[in-house]
Amino acid sequence: MVINDLLARGMALIEEREYSNPRLEAVLVLAHLLEVDKSYIYIHGDKEVSKDIEHEFMGIMGKRANGHPLQYLLNREDFMGLSFYIEEGVLIPRPETELLVEFIIDYICKDSRVNILDIGVGSGAISLSIAKNCPNARVIGIDIGDTPIKVANINKESLGIENALFYQGDMFEALEKNKIDKRFHIIVSNPPYIRTKDLEDLQVEVRDHEPLLALDGGCDGLNFYRRISKEASRYLKADGMLAYEIGFNQGEEVRDIMLQEGYKDISILKDYQGHDRIVYGFKN
């Protein structure tokens, strides 16, 4: 079967999915299987593909039709201009999280020698993007799950990054367990912030496939902001910064939590859609 005909078959499987771009997704899947750039697919639509590739392509598109995220099917997602290995068990990096990373990079400057802690590493997207762009920074990432630590280390190796280390454990217990006696200039986190009752309303790609631990923020979505804000000051240097990604309507609530825990100079930054997206403040 030629490429164009195979693409048409694959597109037909997913064209009714609300959250898909059928042609682009079919092209990306076939380019992945053929190990070529997607431009090759557009240019060589009359090229024959093998039966094995045809079978594998239709299998992946069938899974996509049933709601499997494309990133898990391709084991890949781009973030901050870097290519990250992804598998089920880690949160898929989102474009809005790039705003948090860009803010941290701009704040510390590329030549700064700072210690940074990332709470909830997932694929390592935040930790490794900061470490890649700021080679003099020393980044530690912690996560409660084994899979995120494994995936983050895979990405660390593939990206050739040496100034980041990952440890498994329940938030700050990971530091104690691994005897890391360190105070940080910056603690950053994109914690779970979806209200438990709202999980069922998420699109099927997220609800049924992404890790619940990385999504569920408790009854009001703020459980982890409370816990991190309360415990983080023990691990921050004087005037150290605590920075969060937040849900679009959580800015005032997270600021109040940080105020109650004694942080100062707290600010809320908006994303490109005008929604609250980052809250940061400093140890008093």
Backbone as a ProteinNet text record, in pm:
[ID]
protein_1_A
[PRIMARY]
MVINDLLARGMALIEEREYSNPRLEAVLVLAHLLEVDKSYIYIHGDKEVSKDIEHEFMGIMGKRANGHPLQYLLNREDFMGLSFYIEEGVLIPRPETELLVEFIIDYICKDSRVNILDIGVGSGAISLSIAKNCPNARVIGIDIGDTPIKVANINKESLGIENALFYQGDMFEALEKNKIDKRFHIIVSNPPYIRTKDLEDLQVEVRDHEPLLALDGGCDGLNFYRRISKEASRYLKADGMLAYEIGFNQGEEVRDIMLQEGYKDISILKDYQGHDRIVYGFKN
[TERTIARY]
85.1	0	88.5	48.2	128.5	95.8	186.7	177.4	43.5	1.7	-122.3	-244.7	-250.2	-364	-362.4	-243.9	-232.7	-271.4	-227.1	-265.5	-416.8	-481.4	-627.2	-696.8	-647	-706	-689.3	-571.8	-547.8	-629.6	-640.4	-719	-864.6	-916	-1056.5	-1087.2	-986.8	-1009	-1026.4	-959.7	-956.4	-1024.6	-1086.1	-1138.2	-1251.7	-1314.5	-1422.8	-1375.2	-1246.3	-1195.8	-1190.4	-1245.2	-1257.8	-1122	-1024.8	-897.3	-784.7	-817	-713.2	-715	-599.6	-584.3	-550.8	-651	-630.2	-513.2	-501.7	-394.6	-257	-241.9	-112.3	-73.5	-168.9	-136.1	-98.1	-168.5	-134.2	5	36.9	169.5	277.5	255.1	354.1	378.3	271.9	286.5	365	330.5	399.9	545.4	570.7	708.9	789.8	727.9	793.9	829.6	738.5	762.2	866.4	865.5	960.9	1095	1099.4	1220.2	1263.9	1166.5	1193.4	1127.7	1164.9	1099.4	960.9	869.3	732.8	726.9	825.5	827.8	841.8	910	924.2	786.6	701.4	568.4	487.7	497.8	423.2	474.5	604.8	665.4	651.1	656.1	663.1	534.8	422.8	294.6	268.9	343.2	320.8	416	496.4	590	517.2	559.3	504.3	563.5	482.4	532.5	513.1	594.6	589.7	463.8	430	315.4	335.7	460	487.4	458.9	504.3	479.5	330.6	265	120.9	46	81.5	15.5	42.7	168.1	203	134.3	129.5	64.3	-83.2	-153.1	-295.4	-320.3	-228.2	-241.8	-232.7	-135.4	-120.4	-240.8	-286.4	-400.5	-527.8	-537.9	-651.4	-649.6	-531.8	-520.2	-552.5	-506.4	-535.7	-686.3	-753.1	-898.2	-969.7	-908.8	-968.4	-926.7	-854.1	-824.3	-684.6	-597.1	-459.1	-391.7	-324.3	-254.4	-146	-136.1	-37.2	104.2	128.7	263.7	307.1	215	250.1	270.4	194.2	207.1	339	386.5	513.9	629.9	598	700.4	785.4	717.6	794.9	707.3	767.8	703.2	812.7	789.9	884.5	848.3	952.2	932.4	1056.2	1037.3	1147.9	1252.5	1206.9	1298.1	1376.1	1343.7	1410.7	1312.1	1363.3	1279	1287.7	1173.1	1167.7	1103.5	1165.6	1104	987.8	873.7	752.5	695.3	643.9	568.4	458.5	360.9	252.8	311.8	262.8	318.7	385.2	404.7	453.5	358.8	343.3	257.8	318.2	234.5	280.7	309	428.8	459.6	365.4	323.7	232	304.9	261	323.3	317.8	209.4	198.6	306.4	357.7	463.6	594.3	608.8	727.8	738.8	624.8	628.1	698.8	673.3	738.7	888.4	926.8	1069.3	1138.3	1075.5	1134.2	1150.9	1053.6	1063.1	1182.6	1200.2	1312.4	1444.8	1455.8	1580.2	1613.5	1514.6	1537.9	1575.4	1516.2	1541.1	1684.4	1731.9	1864.3	1977.8	1946.4	2048.4	2133.6	2184.2	2251.8	2383.6	2445.6	2577.2	2569.1	2448.6	2434.5	2465.8	2533.2	2559.6	2456	2350.2	2240.7	2201	2145.3	2088.4	1937.2	1881.4	1738.6	1678.7	1562	1488.2	1358	1334.1	1209.8	1129.6	1010.5	926.4	822.7	831.8	741.4	797.4	900.4	977	906.2	818.4	755.2	859.4	858	954.7	1089.9	1098.1	1219.3	1216.9	1101.7	1095	1139.6	1090.7	1128.6	1274.8	1313.6	1450.4	1552.9	1533.2	1633.2	1636.7	1521.9	1521.3	1597.8	1578.6	1654.8	1802.7	1835.1	1975.4	2043.9	1972.9	2030.4	2059.9	1968.2	1984.1	2072.1	2092.2	2172.3	2277.5	2384.3	2480.5	2551.6	2552	2615.4	2520	2392.5	2296.2	2312.1	2274.4	2272.4	2128.9	2070.7	1927.8	1907.5	1822.9	1779.7	1630.1	1588.9	1447.5	1404	1286	1234.5	1093.3	1059.5	926.1	894.9	767.4	727	728.6	721.1	707.4	839.1	849	966.8	973.1	857.7	857	907.6	862.7	918.4	1070.1	1122.1	1267.2	1338.6	1284.3	1343.4	1339.8	1224	1208.5	1295.4	1299.6	1382.7	1529.8	1575.2	1714.8	1741.3	1642.5	1656	1674.9	1593.7	1603.7	1732.6	1774.8	1902.4	2016.2	2017.8	2124.6	2113.9	1992.7	1977.2	2008.2	1983.5	2010.3	2152.3	2226.8	2365.1	2379.9	2291.4	2291.2	2356.2	2450.9	2525.2	2492.4	2431.1	2408.4	2267.5	2213.1	2082.5	2087.8	2025.4	2017.8	1874.8	1831.1	1693	1688	1591.9	1579	1432.1	1406.7	1270	1235.9	1113.4	1066.3	945.7	877.8	757.7	798	807.2	848.1	978.6	979.3	1105.1	1166.5	1087.6	1142.9	1249.5	1240.3	1341.7	1478.7	1481.3	1608.5	1665.1	1578.2	1623.3	1668.8	1590.8	1621.6	1755.1	1785	1909.2	2021.8	1998.2	2099.7	2153.4	2060.9	2098.2	2084.9	2196	2197.8	2225.7	2121.4	2138.4	2025.6	2059.1	1958.3	1954.9	1835.3	1815.7	1786.6	1838.6	1805.7	1663.1	1621.2	1488.3	1428.3	1302.3	1222.6	1108.5	1094.7	994.7	908.4	781.2	693.3	573.6	537.7	408.8	330.9	269.6	207.7	70.2	12.7	-125.9	-218.2	-304.3	-390.6	-534.9	-573.7	-713.2	-796.8	-912.8	-1001.8	-1049.4	-1056	-1092.9	-1224	-1322.1	-1453.7	-1451.2	-1345.2	-1336.2	-1262	-1204	-1125.6	-1210.9	-1334.7	-1421	-1458.4	-1443.3	-1480.2	-1365	-1247.4	-1133.2	-1151.8	-1085.9	-1091.2	-1034.5	-1080.8	-1047.8	-897.8	-826.8	-682.4	-613.4	-661.6	-602.2	-657.2	-788	-853.6	-815	-808.1	-789.7	-645.3	-554.5	-419	-308.5	-327.2	-220.3	-229.8	-115.7	-113.8	-198.8	-287.4	-376.9	-298.5	-185.8	-104.8	-54.8	-40.1	9.2	-102.9	-227.4	-342.5	-425.6	-445.5	-542.5	-485.2	-538.9	-493.5	-581.4	-670.5	-757.2	-888.9	-969	-1106	-1112.3	-1016	-1016.9	-899.3	-820.9	-707	-583	-586.3	-478.8	-394.8	-418.2	-349.2	-197.7	-141.7	3.9	62.8	-11.7	37.4	48.8	-47.6	-41.6	79.3	95.2	202.8	340.4	358.5	489.5	522.1	425.4	450.2	487.4	423.7	450.8	590.9	633.1	758.6	878.6	855.4	965.8	1062.5	1013.6	1102	1221.8	1207.6	1320	1434	1401.4	1499.4	1541.8	1488.4	1525.7	1633.7	1725.3	1819.9	1746.5	1811.1	1752.9	1717.9	1597.7	1545.9	1532.5	1535.4	1514.7	1372.9	1355.4	1227.3	1154.4	1023.7	933.2	843.8	842.2	765.5	680.2	554.8	457.7	397.8	363.5	260.3	127.4	20.9	-109.6	-217.9	-335.7	-452.3	-496.4	-571	-601.1	-678.1	-744.9	-826.7	-779.8	-652	-602.7	-505.5	-483.2	-380.7	-398.7	-516.4	-540	-532.4	-584.5	-583.9	-441.9	-360.3	-222.2	-143.6	-168.9	-102	-138.6	-265.4	-307.4	-237.9	-223.5	-153.8	-10	57.1	196.4	207.6	112.1	111.4	96.3	6.3	-16.6	107.3	189.8	311.4	432.3	409.7	514.8	600.6	563.3	642.2	614.2	709.3	697.8	709.7	673.2	687	627.1	505	438.7	375.5	398.9	347.2	274.7	179.1	105.8	133.2	176.5	201.4	96.2	59.6	-42.8	20.1	-54.6	-9.5	-54.9	-30.8	-61.7	-211.1	-292.1	-437.7	-494.2	-404.7	-448.8	-493	-465.7	-502.5	-385.4	-418.2	-314.8	-243.3	-108	-35.3	83.3	143.2	260.3	240.2	270.3	276.9	414.5	478.4	609.3	623	706.8	735.4	866	903.8	1037.1	1029.9	1125	1134.8	1157.9	1082.8	1091.6	1200
-119.7	0	124.4	226	347.7	435.8	529	613.4	687.4	751.1	831	745.9	625.9	538.7	491.5	463.8	419.6	533.1	654.6	769.8	785.4	768.6	783.9	681.9	558.7	455.5	491.4	537.9	575.3	694.3	794.1	913.2	879.4	785.2	748.1	691.7	629.7	571.3	677.5	790.1	888.1	1019.6	1032.3	1161.4	1211.5	1123.6	1168.2	1201.2	1181.6	1214.5	1366.3	1413.6	1557.7	1624.9	1553.2	1616	1570.7	1546.9	1502.7	1583.9	1588.5	1642.1	1521.5	1459.6	1327.9	1320.1	1416	1406.7	1421.2	1521.5	1542.9	1422.8	1368.7	1255.5	1133.3	1109	995.8	1013.6	1134.5	1162.9	1140.7	1188.6	1173.2	1025.6	948.3	806	735.4	760.5	692.4	737.5	865.8	914.9	848.1	829.7	762.6	618.8	547.8	408	393.6	486.5	480.4	545.6	610.7	679.6	785.4	866.1	976.7	1102.7	1216.7	1343	1345.7	1419.9	1422	1481.9	1565.7	1620.2	1510	1401.6	1287.9	1229.6	1222.4	1165.3	1250.4	1382.6	1471.4	1464.2	1448.3	1452.6	1319.7	1208.6	1076.6	996.7	1058.8	993.1	871.6	856.7	742.7	626.5	638.1	531.6	415.9	295.4	175.6	158.7	106.6	69.9	-80.5	-137.4	-281.9	-323.2	-449.9	-503.6	-489.5	-507.5	-495.2	-353.4	-253.8	-114.4	-83.7	-134.2	-113.6	-168.4	-288.7	-352.2	-274.3	-234	-161.3	-25.1	41.2	172.3	162.9	66	53.3	14.7	-62.2	-96.5	26.7	113.6	236.6	328.1	343	430.1	375.7	244.4	185.3	220.9	216.1	255.9	404.2	484.9	628.6	652.4	574.1	587.5	557	473.1	436.7	530.9	636.9	739	738	648.3	651.1	780.1	853.2	975.1	944.1	1029.3	1009.5	1007.7	1089.1	1096	961.6	889.8	758.5	656.3	669.2	575.1	593.4	718.8	746.9	750	744.1	753.4	879.6	991.2	1113	1236.6	1342.7	1474.6	1580.7	1689	1800.2	1899.8	1954.8	2051.9	2140.4	2269.9	2365.9	2336	2291	2262.3	2133.9	2053.7	1926.1	1812	1696.2	1579.2	1487.1	1461.5	1380.1	1245.1	1140	1007.6	1010.1	953.1	952.3	811.2	768.4	643.9	659.5	569	575.8	561.3	643.8	648.1	781.3	863.9	1000.1	1097.2	1213.5	1316.9	1366.2	1386.2	1441	1590.5	1637.5	1780.5	1866.6	1979.1	2071.3	2200.5	2263.4	2389.8	2497	2500.8	2605.6	2593.3	2472.9	2454.4	2518	2538.7	2606.7	2747.6	2810.4	2944.9	2943.2	2840.6	2828	2809.2	2723	2696.3	2822.4	2891.1	3014.1	3119.4	3127.2	3221.9	3189.7	3061.8	3022	3050.6	3015.1	3037.5	3186.3	3269.3	3414	3469	3412.3	3462.3	3433.6	3312.7	3275.7	3314.2	3339.1	3367.1	3242.4	3230.8	3107.5	3085.6	3192	3176.6	3163.6	3165.7	3162	3023.9	3020.9	2895.4	2882.2	2811	2798	2652.5	2620.9	2488.8	2497.9	2405.3	2407.2	2271.1	2271.3	2148.6	2149.8	2042.4	2024.9	1913.8	1946.2	1849.6	1793.8	1662.3	1595.2	1599	1518.4	1536.2	1484.5	1383.8	1327.9	1277	1330.7	1291	1359.4	1452.3	1532	1659.4	1694.6	1808.2	1939.4	1967.6	2092.3	2087.7	1983.9	1972.3	1979.9	1899.8	1887	2008.5	2071.7	2193.7	2305.1	2317.2	2417.2	2381.9	2256.4	2214.4	2234	2205.7	2220.2	2365.5	2453.6	2594.8	2669.8	2613.5	2678.3	2578.8	2558.8	2453.7	2470.9	2591.7	2612.2	2589.3	2567.4	2533.9	2387.4	2355.1	2216	2183.1	2089.9	2061.6	1923.4	1916.5	1789	1775.5	1660.6	1633.1	1516.6	1528.1	1422.1	1385.8	1258.7	1211	1087.1	1069.8	955.1	825.3	833.4	714.5	664.1	532	472.5	504.2	500.3	522.8	662.1	769.5	901.1	908.9	850	854.5	780.2	666	590.1	670.8	728.2	802.5	928.2	999	1119.3	1085.8	974	934.7	893.3	831.1	801	930.5	1031.1	1158.4	1232.8	1222.3	1283.6	1228.9	1097.3	1034.7	1070.7	1065.4	1091.7	1237.1	1328.9	1470.7	1511.2	1418.1	1445.7	1549.2	1543.9	1642.4	1582.3	1654.6	1604.5	1677.3	1793.5	1875.1	1859.1	1736.9	1706.3	1565.5	1549.9	1420.4	1398	1270.1	1237.1	1134.4	1157.1	1070.3	1038.3	913.9	868.6	888.8	933.7	950.5	1041.9	1043.2	1124.5	1267	1348.4	1488.4	1503	1584.8	1616.1	1495.3	1391.2	1268.6	1209.1	1237.7	1188.1	1245.8	1370.4	1432	1368.2	1348	1287.7	1144.6	1068.9	928.3	911.3	1003.8	994.8	1080.2	1129.2	1204	1322.2	1397	1517	1635.7	1680.3	1793.9	1919.8	1975.7	2085.9	2186.6	2313.3	2418.2	2477.5	2514.2	2549.4	2698.2	2752.8	2889.3	2897.2	2787.8	2784.2	2645.9	2641.6	2518.7	2544.4	2454.3	2471.4	2346.2	2363	2246.8	2276.5	2175.4	2172.7	2057.6	2080.7	1970.6	1935.5	1824	1793	1903.6	1956.8	2066.6	2056.1	1941.5	1924.1	1876.5	1934.8	1891.8	1749	1668.8	1527.8	1511.7	1593.6	1579.3	1615.2	1684.9	1725.1	1622.7	1520.4	1423.9	1351.2	1319.5	1246.6	1328.3	1460.1	1546.1	1568.7	1516.8	1534.8	1456.2	1499.6	1424.5	1285	1189.7	1049.2	1024.6	1098.7	1081.4	1104.9	1204.3	1237.3	1146.8	1138.8	1066.7	919.8	855.1	710.3	666	760.4	717.1	788.1	913.3	981.5	946.2	950.8	902.7	988.2	923.2	992.6	1070.9	1014.1	1080.9	1217.2	1234	1360.6	1458.8	1417.8	1500.9	1543.9	1453.4	1472.6	1559.9	1681.5	1774.6	1778.5	1681.4	1678.3	1749	1761.9	1810.3	1950.1	2035.9	2170.4	2194.6	2090.9	2102.5	2164.9	2193.7	2272.1	2194.3	2063.6	1985.6	1999.2	1989.2	1988.3	2128.1	2231.6	2366.5	2390.6	2338.9	2354	2280.2	2155.4	2074.1	2126.9	2157	2205	2339.2	2430.9	2563.3	2553.7	2461.4	2445.4	2389.8	2294.9	2224.6	2286.2	2362.1	2405.3	2500.2	2582.6	2683.7	2621.2	2497.9	2428.9	2401.1	2396.3	2355.9	2470.9	2589.2	2706.1	2787.1	2842.3	2938.2	3066.5	3153.4	3283.2	3356.4	3407.4	3475.9	3383.9	3251.5	3157.2	3165.9	3124.2	3139.5	3006.4	3009.5	2897.5	2936.7	2855.2	2889.2	2771.1	2800.2	2697.1	2725.9	2617.8	2627.1	2601.4	2669.2	2656.2	2639.4	2597.1	2596.1	2738.1	2755	2888.5	2976.7	2917	2996.3	2983.5	2948.3	2921.4	3026.3	3131.8	3228	3286.6	3338.7	3404.2	3303.8	3184.1	3083	3037.2	3016.3	2974.3	3087.8	3209.6	3322.6	3329.9	3308.2	3311.2	3201.5	3083.4	2973.7	3014.3	3073.4	3112.9	3224.9	3317	3423.2	3365.4	3269.8	3207.3	3134.6	3085.3	3014.6	3107.2	3237.5	3334.2	3378.6	3345.1	3390	3537.4	3601.8	3745.4	3772.1	3895	3940.3	3839.5	3797.8	3695.3	3759.9	3697.3	3750.1	3641.2	3684.1	3594	3636.6	3542.2	3569.7	3500.6	3564.2	3510.2	3447.1	3354.6	3293.4	3377.9	3327.3	3405.4	3421.2	3340.7	3354.9	3447.6	3502.4	3591.3	3520.3	3389.2	3313.3	3309.1	3305.7	3285.1	3153.2	3154	3031.5	3005.8	3112	3096	3179.4	3121.3	3196.9	3173	3281.3	3265.4	3366	3327.6	3413.8	3372.6	3443.2	3425.8	3394.9	3315.8	3284	3410.4	3427	3548	3529.2
0	0	0	-74.8	-79.8	40.5	66.6	185.7	191.7	84.5	88.8	121.8	65.3	93.1	238.7	289	429.2	524.1	492.3	574.1	578.3	462.9	456.3	544.6	546.1	631.7	779.7	813.8	952.7	996.2	909.3	940.4	963	886.7	899.3	1037.3	1101.6	1234.2	1341.6	1325.9	1435.5	1401.6	1284.3	1242.8	1330.2	1406.2	1494.3	1635.5	1662.6	1795.4	1811.9	1921.2	1943	1956.3	2013.5	2045.7	1952.3	1825.5	1733.8	1605.4	1540.9	1406.8	1320.3	1258.3	1196.4	1100	1009.7	910.7	976.7	1060.8	1124.8	1209.8	1286.1	1371.6	1289.3	1180.7	1094.5	1035.3	993.4	938.2	1043.3	1164.9	1271.5	1304.4	1310	1340.6	1230.4	1105.8	996.5	986.2	1007.8	1006.8	1117.6	1232.3	1344.4	1307.4	1247.3	1212.7	1101.8	1007.3	896.2	931.4	1049.4	1095.3	994.9	953	861.4	916.5	862.1	895.1	831.7	894.3	839.4	699.9	663.6	527.8	424.1	459.9	368.1	334.8	435.4	415.5	318.1	332.6	244.4	100.3	84.7	-48.5	-122.5	-47.7	-110	-87	-112.1	-88.5	-174.3	-284.5	-373.7	-346.3	-240.5	-206.2	-137.8	-171	-108.2	32	123.6	257.3	274.9	361	380.2	455.6	447.4	520.8	671.1	716.6	860.5	908.6	833.8	870.9	864.5	761.8	747.6	868.8	910	1024.1	1153.2	1172.3	1294.7	1297.5	1184	1174.7	1211.1	1154.3	1182.2	1327.7	1386.5	1528.1	1616.7	1587.1	1665.3	1645.1	1524.2	1498	1562.6	1571.8	1642.5	1790	1851.2	1991.4	2008.5	1914.5	1921	1911.4	1827.6	1813.9	1944.4	2029	2157.5	2270.3	2236.7	2336.4	2392.6	2345.4	2394.1	2346.9	2435.4	2394	2290.3	2191.8	2086.1	2142.7	2245.2	2301.8	2360.5	2423.9	2477.9	2365.6	2259.4	2148.5	2074.2	2068.3	2002.3	2100.5	2230.4	2335.8	2320.5	2290.9	2264.5	2279.9	2335	2336.2	2338.1	2266.2	2264.2	2373.4	2436.8	2544.4	2549.6	2544.2	2547.8	2440.6	2324	2215.5	2230.6	2330.9	2355.4	2333.6	2296.6	2273.9	2394.9	2457.2	2578.5	2550.8	2604.3	2605	2704.2	2663.9	2745.9	2746.9	2860.9	2867	2969.9	2964.8	3064	3203.6	3294.6	3428.8	3458.2	3351.9	3372.9	3302.6	3361.5	3303.7	3172.3	3072.5	2945.3	2962.9	2929.6	2944.5	2860.9	2920	2852.9	2813.1	2704.1	2662.7	2770.9	2849.5	2951.3	3058.8	3079	3177.9	3131.3	3000.7	2949.7	3007.7	3038.9	3097.9	3232.7	3312.4	3442.5	3424.2	3331.5	3306.9	3255.1	3161	3107.3	3216.4	3306.4	3417.1	3505.9	3539.4	3625.2	3555.6	3428	3354.4	3349.9	3320.2	3315.3	3452.2	3556.8	3691.9	3736	3710.4	3763.2	3669.7	3542.8	3441.8	3418.1	3298.6	3258.7	3332.2	3380.9	3444.8	3596.4	3652.2	3797.4	3853.3	3965.2	4035.9	4146.6	4117.5	4211.8	4226.8	4343.2	4369.1	4353	4274.9	4244.4	4276.1	4338.1	4365.9	4287.1	4212.8	4137.9	4204.8	4252.5	4322	4225.5	4200	4107.3	3966.3	3939.1	3815.3	3691	3704.7	3585.6	3487.8	3367.3	3264.9	3282.4	3376.1	3392.8	3310.9	3253.2	3161.1	3226.6	3347.4	3414.3	3456.1	3529.1	3580	3468.1	3365.8	3260.4	3168.3	3147.3	3066.2	3136	3267.2	3343	3341.3	3367.7	3371.5	3236.9	3127.2	2993.2	2961.7	2999.4	2966.9	3065.4	3183.2	3287.5	3337	3261.7	3294.3	3427.2	3482.3	3612.5	3729.2	3699.1	3804.5	3841.2	3962.8	4008.7	4045.4	3971.8	3983.3	4043.2	4144.5	4201.8	4178.9	4128.5	4108.5	4195.2	4254.9	4340.9	4297.8	4316.3	4279.3	4361.6	4393.5	4474.5	4394.6	4262.2	4179.6	4123.6	4104.5	4042.1	3893.3	3826	3681.1	3644.1	3709.9	3676	3694	3799.7	3820.2	3707.7	3667.9	3557.1	3428.4	3396.5	3271.8	3272.7	3385.3	3394.1	3371.1	3422.9	3402	3257.5	3192.7	3049.7	2971	3002.7	2932.4	2966.7	3089.7	3128.7	3044.3	3026.1	2948.4	2800.4	2745.6	2602.6	2567.9	2661.8	2638.6	2678	2735.9	2772.7	2882.1	2980.3	3089.6	3213.2	3270.8	3386.5	3515.6	3508	3627.7	3684.5	3675	3734.5	3792.9	3909.6	3976.7	4021.4	4021.5	4055	4167.7	4260.8	4376.4	4400.5	4438.2	4464.9	4611.1	4636.9	4773.4	4777.3	4890.4	4909.1	4941.1	4839.4	4848.1	4926.6	5032.3	5099.3	5170.7	5192.1	5249.2	5158.1	5028.7	4935.1	4967.5	5013.1	5049.4	5175.5	5273.7	5399.3	5376.6	5299.8	5275.1	5203.7	5116	5038.8	5097.3	5221.6	5295.4	5215.2	5155.9	5081.1	5174	5226.2	5319.1	5237.6	5182	5088.9	5107.8	5096.8	5095.2	4954.7	4911.4	4772.1	4754.9	4646.3	4609.3	4554.6	4486.8	4425.1	4444.2	4485.9	4481.7	4384.4	4287.3	4182.5	4175.7	4144.4	4134.6	4044.9	3968.2	3898.1	3961	4077.2	4151.4	4095.5	4139.1	4101.5	4152.1	4063.4	4107.7	4060.1	4008.8	3966.7	4085.1	4103	4211.1	4184.5	4290	4275.1	4199.9	4230.3	4167	4018.7	3973.1	3833.7	3746.9	3809.6	3732.9	3629.3	3665.7	3573.6	3450.6	3459.2	3346.9	3249.1	3281.4	3192.9	3063.9	2957.5	2832.7	2856.2	2778.5	2801.2	2794.5	2707.2	2696.8	2830.3	2904.2	3032.8	3142.7	3151.5	3261.1	3267.3	3152.2	3150.5	3131.8	3104.5	3070.2	3146.7	3182.8	3256.1	3404.2	3475.6	3614.3	3708.3	3781.3	3874	3979	4024.3	4126	4079.9	3948.7	3895.4	3864.1	3887.7	3852.5	3972.8	4067.6	4175.6	4286.7	4296.1	4398.8	4521.9	4536.8	4653.6	4628.3	4733.4	4716.7	4656.9	4687.8	4630.7	4536.7	4510.1	4419.7	4480.8	4610.6	4672.3	4773.5	4786.2	4889.1	4882.6	4762.6	4750.5	4768.7	4733.6	4759.8	4909.9	4985.3	5130.3	5188.2	5145.4	5202.7	5163.8	5036.7	4993.3	5057.7	5057.1	5114.3	5261.5	5332.7	5475.6	5500.7	5419.2	5444.9	5374.3	5268.6	5182.5	5250.9	5342.8	5402.7	5473.5	5523.5	5589	5491.7	5363.7	5263.3	5171.9	5195.9	5117.6	5188.7	5111	5165.4	5202.5	5275.5	5308.5	5179.6	5174	5055.1	4934	4957.2	4847.9	4793.5	4667.9	4600.1	4588.1	4612.8	4587.9	4472.5	4365	4245	4202.4	4168.9	4131.1	3993.7	3922.6	3820.3	3890.1	3844.9	3908.7	3803	3848.5	3762.6	3730.8	3622.9	3570.4	3667.5	3768.5	3860	4005.1	4025.7	4161.1	4213.7	4140.1	4177.9	4316.5	4344.8	4474	4589	4566	4672	4704.9	4603.8	4629.3	4693.1	4650.7	4715.2	4862.9	4896.1	5035.7	5116.7	5057.4	5125.9	5155.8	5058.6	5079.2	5182	5180.5	5281.3	5421.9	5435.3	5565.6	5616.7	5524	5563.3	5575.2	5559.7	5589.2	5472.9	5351.3	5236.9	5209	5144.7	5117.5	4967.1	4928.1	4789.3	4691.5	4717.7	4637	4513.7	4399.7	4273.2	4195.6	4113.3	4024.6	3880.7	3797.8	3656.5	3570.7	3461.8	3372.9	3249.1	3187.7	3063.7	2945.2	2824.3	2705	2681	2749.5	2739.3	2847.4	2930.7	3037	3162.9	3174.2	3293.2	3392.1	3521.5	3622.7	3593.7	3597.6	3564.8	3656.6	3712.2	3799.2	3924.4	4038.9	4163.3	4224.4	4265.9	4330.2	4444.2	4540.4	4653.7	4715.8	4822.9	4878.8	5029	5074.9	5216.4	5294.8	5398.4	5481.9	5586.7
[MASK]
++++++++++++++++++++++++++++++++++++++++++++++++++++++++++++++++++++++++++++++++++++++++++++++++++++++++++++++++++++++++++++++++++++++++++++++++++++++++++++++++++++++++++++++++++++++++++++++++++++++++++++++++++++++++++++++++++++++++++++++++++++++++++++++++++++++++++++++++++++++++++++

